[in-house]
Amino acid sequence: MARLTIKDVVRETAAHFGLTDMELLGGRRLRRVAWPRFVAYHLCLQMGRTYSETGRRLGGRDHTTIIHGVRRLAELRQENPNLEEGIAAIGARLVALEIGEAA
């Protein structure tokens, strides 16, 4: 089975939220960009990546930025149940991508 990359996470997360990969990786702090970025952090960690690797590959961020983003995402998930559906949808696409590449 092909191992998913952080680039796969960035591509699928950006597409789900209607952003470009560069917007997701960039430094803008607008809510419409920050929330999806937090989702990408979460998904990378779920794939077994470290905080440092995730930060390095997602715009050269420090591991503490990733920790903050994941904590903030946990708060956002409680405030907005629809966000959970989006995370699950992206995760399902990533699993399908991984399975599809293996075939």
HUUR-V931127 format. One line per field, one symbol per residue. ss: DSSP state (a for helix, b for strand, c for the rest). phi: phi as a letter, one per 20 degrees, with the letter a starting at -180 (. if undefined). A space follows every 10 residues. Layout:
# HUUR-V931127
ss=???
phi=???
This chain:
# HUUR-V931127
ss=cccccaaaaa aaaaaacccc aaaaaccccc aaaaaaaaaa aaaaaacccc aaaaaaaccc ccaaaaaaaa aaaaaaaaac aaaaaaaaaa aaaaaaaaaa aac
phi=.fefdfffff gffgffemde gfffefefdg gfdfgfffff ggfffffnfe fffgffednm efffffggff fffgfffffc ffffffffff gfffffffff fff
